[in-house]
Each structure stands twice: as C-alpha cells, then as structure tokens.
Amino acid sequence: MRAVLRTLAQCHSHHILHRDVKPGNFMLASDDDAAPLKAIDFGLAVPFEPGALPLTELGLEGTPWCGRRPAPWRAV
C-alpha cells in the first residue's frame, strides 16, 4: 500500500492525476523481490495546477465495479 501511495505521490509531484487507481493498474518492474512498483494505464490521467484544486469538472470515470462492495449473495 505504501508503494502505491508513493507512486501516486510521484505522479502528483509532476501535476498528474491518474484517475483510474485500482490494483490492475499497478505492476512490478521485474520478478525480483525488491522490484519497484510501476503505475500503468494513464488513459484517464489529466494534468492539474495545485492552485486550481479541487477539480470538480472531471465527472465519473474509471472502472465502474472497482472499489464498490459486492452485492450480498442470496440463495435462489
């Protein structure tokens, strides 16, 4: 989790909002145990100016099912 937050902080330091943060959009750079984490899929990313935050005109984007609690199972 710290590696994900560090990676996002790096994006933010370059004034980039990823906008599609989910487990599938992070990869390890190699098979090594100490491999760095890499963010991928910047298709929804947007630049930002720190003085213009929060951004409100972004709308709902990303993966609709990611981050939502699954519906409870019901016997049929």
Summary of the structure (lengths in Angstrom):
residues: 76
radius of gyration: 15.7
end to end distance: 37.6
largest distance: 53.3
contacts: 133
relative contact order: 0.21
helix: 24%
strand: 13%
